[in-house]
């Protein structure tokens, strides 16, 4: 397998994962109050939603790379 076919397979996998999960979330620590030696912090849960067209586009580009990537 050459480099373009590997990238094509990775794009198909990433696009499929994007369609299945719909996004991802992470936790962010932020300092709310800092008063001398006393510090209050809060954890905030952030969500990132991935659009459907992004997953479909990644699958389409990955498929095209698999089909036409190895031709010279």
NORHU-V718631 format. One record per residue. N is the residue number from 1. OMEGA is omega in whole degrees, -180 to 180 (999 if undefined). D_CENTER is the distance of its C-alpha to the mean C-alpha in Angstrom with 1 decimal. Layout:
n;omega;d_center
N;OMEGA;D_CENTER
N;OMEGA;D_CENTER
This chain:
n;omega;d_center
1;177;24.5
2;-173;23.8
3;-177;20.8
4;178;19.9
5;177;20.0
6;178;17.8
7;178;15.1
8;179;15.8
9;179;15.4
10;177;12.1
11;178;10.9
12;179;12.6
13;-179;11.1
14;179;7.4
15;178;8.9
16;178;11.0
17;178;8.6
18;179;7.0
19;-178;10.7
20;-175;11.9
21;-180;10.0
22;180;9.7
23;179;7.4
24;179;7.6
25;178;10.5
26;-179;12.1
27;-178;15.8
28;175;17.3
29;177;21.0
30;179;23.2
31;-178;26.9
32;-178;28.9
33;175;32.4
34;-175;33.8
35;-177;37.6
36;180;39.3
37;-178;38.5
38;-179;36.9
39;176;33.2
40;179;31.3
41;-180;27.6
42;176;25.3
43;179;21.9
44;178;19.7
45;-180;16.9
46;178;14.2
47;176;11.8
48;179;8.9
49;178;9.4
50;-179;7.6
51;-178;10.7
52;-177;12.2
53;178;13.2
54;178;9.8
55;179;9.6
56;178;13.3
57;179;13.3
58;178;11.1
59;-179;13.5
60;179;16.4
61;177;15.8
62;177;15.3
63;178;18.5
64;177;20.4
65;177;19.6
66;-178;21.0
67;-172;24.0
68;-175;25.0
69;-176;23.4
70;-178;26.3
71;178;29.1
72;999;31.4
